[in-house]
Amino acid sequence: NMAAARPFRACSCFFSANLFVRRCGLHVRYRHREQLLSDYGTALRERGCGSPEVLEAVVREIEAEVQRRKQLIHQSAERKAIIASRYKRKHPEVYVLQDSFLAPEFLEIVSYCTSPDAHLDGLLRYTESFSDKRIYRLPVFTEEFCRAFVEELENFEQSDMPKGRPNSMNNYGVLLNEIGMDENFITPLREKYLRPITTLLYPDLGGACLDSHKAFVVKYALHEDLDLSSHYDNAEVTLNVSLGKDFTEGSLYFGDFRQDPSPVPSYIEVEHVGTQGLLHRGGQIHGALPIASGERWNLIVWMRASAIRNRLCPMCNQKPELVEAEGFGDGFTESAEDDVPETVDLCSLW
């Protein structure tokens, strides 16, 4: 994949599109006030946000979020530097992925997927499928690793280190690149273990070409974040692993693929199971129901294929306008028009 060799970029729509309006529980794409009313006026009124006063507050919230996003890259780099120099890790071993962290059943699945005769029907015998939505559950980590990982996350949470929000919808959690888990944990997890699986499950979404990611952990607890409203991810494929701790209720729910969540479509519920992960298409509308007790920590990995998103941004549904970014950015790469591979790119054959 020639694109993967180029620096990763973000789409300019990140600063003005796919914003979550918390007071209305609605994702919107925002360019200006008139477009907002034209595209989402009905949905806003259905959610009690249609009056001039509330609408003005919504616009202010959106514009504040746009400004926040413009500062994210520099603020994240500053936090990462401080954490690297000052944070004392409780379980330093969890920062480097080892086979012993992974469930034996997961390693068996990876072994099958890397065998010469691997095929989709064979893989499905190892996983649990839900409905026709291409949602799959599989074991990922051991209980011992999950306990140590959550202890490390709690240690960081209780420290005086600077902390960024995982995303615009979750207030509690950890950005894993900022604490130094990208290079030696998440990247090999994606490249060595997950990509053979996604190659068979999601060939049409670039499952064989997932070349970047955004990884974070979200925390749900009483008096903090309890649930997560309907949304879809800035990803081709998402992995969501339940790390623990003890909690009740809080299932995930899944709707249709890239359909505006208003009017609300029918959903299926999928229970979270400790140490196990759910693989689903990033564009699948989904959310999390409220937990009733305890705490739930989830590892989320948004996996991206530049070969797919370079053609069409999944957030603004247009050819991406690229801007500079740190690290993996949003998974886009520069693609010169006159670049024609001399050999066939297998990632484009689906």
Salt bridges, closest charged atoms under 4 A:
GLU34 OE1 - HIS32 ND1 3.39
GLU56 OE1 - ARG33 NH1 3.03
GLU61 OE1 - ARG23 NE 3.36
GLU65 OE2 - ARG68 NH2 2.78
GLU65 OE2 - ARG69 NE 2.84
GLU93 OE2 - HIS91 ND1 3.25
GLU128 OE1 - ARG137 NH2 3.15
GLU151 OE1 - HIS91 NE2 2.72
GLU154 OE2 - LYS245 NZ 2.76
GLU157 OE2 - LYS219 NZ 3.01
ASP160 OD2 - ARG86 NH2 3.74
GLU178 OE2 - ARG79 NH2 2.71
ASP182 OD1 - HIS213 NE2 2.83
GLU191 OE2 - ARG190 NH2 3.98
ASP204 OD1 - ARG134 NH2 2.83
GLU224 OE1 - LYS219 NZ 3.36
ASP233 OD1 - HIS231 NE2 3.33
ASP233 OD1 - HIS286 NE2 3.35
GLU236 OE1 - ARG309 NE 2.97
ASP256 OD1 - LYS133 NZ 3.55
GLU324 OE1 - ARG9 NH1 3.73
ASP330 OD1 - ARG304 NH2 3.74
GLU334 OE2 - ARG9 NE 3.49
ASP339 OD2 - ARG6 NH2 1.88
